[in-house]
Amino acid sequence: MFKYRQDKNNVSDNEAIKALPHDRKEVFFDLLRHRKMSLFALSCFTFMFFIPLAVDLFFFNYWETVAIASKKYEYLFSLVFYSMCIMIPCMVIGFIGFAGAFYTAKRLVWQEDINLANDFFKGIKENWKHAIFHGLVFSVLLFGVIIGGSYLIVYAPSNAILSGIGVGALLLAFITFGMVISLNFTQDVYYENGLFVTYKNSFCFLGLLHWRVLVLFLISAGSVVTLACFNMITLGIGLFLFAILNSLVVIIYTLLAHHAFDKYINQEHYPDMVGKGLYKLEKEDKEA
């Protein structure tokens, strides 16, 4: 059962309702046209929580570059290992920022007025515990992909088939849970559910949204992780893109999730919330 999070701010003015977009695609482009500075500011607010992770990656990337230049390859695995160990708490801190980002994104796609700082930190206050758990799961799985994959490829290459299966299993777990965790955040700021229910529901939504969430995850998180693995220049490019564009990804995840919520939950349990922020459905509700 889903327990809806109550919000006091609702669109009530007739003129404001008439100006609402007619579908969620229009919502996205409407935000790009009219709320671009809010989106940019939201990206910056979120990136602040990822600064410790950026420092960790740049520091160890520099020493890895030095080790390669000095041909001291025996130090590479240790440097990567320690970097990824420090990455885990840094990633958890970053995911706390996502709690604020997804809450603010919910209000933006509902076409509500926002106070960015207040709404961002309200989202953190309400959802920081779940965010820490999501960050821990995501970072441990990423640790497994990088360290486990490196070990299997470099130190256990005797059986290429088994090594390939191991690396593939690690990647599959990381990608699957990465998509699930993204959907978790959209639920955390919308419904009041426990962690177990949230994860269970997200696996169900993953089956319903299938390729759309996969493509979004690979383009967003996949590209940043890939760029971070090459050198300091590509790492800088990846972090820069993340710093200015992360709010767009959060908005798209939110729009996809709200589509699923309306279709599979709200129609039965919360009919007043169906199409919230959309003109056509708001109009039909009023006429009904």
Helices and strands as residue ranges (DSSP letters): H 14-18, H 24-34, H 36-48, H 51-69, G 73-75, H 76-109, H 116-143, I 144-148, H 149-154, H 160-188, H 195-209, H 211-217, I 218-222, H 223-228, H 232-261, I 262-266, H 267-269, G 271-273, H 279-287
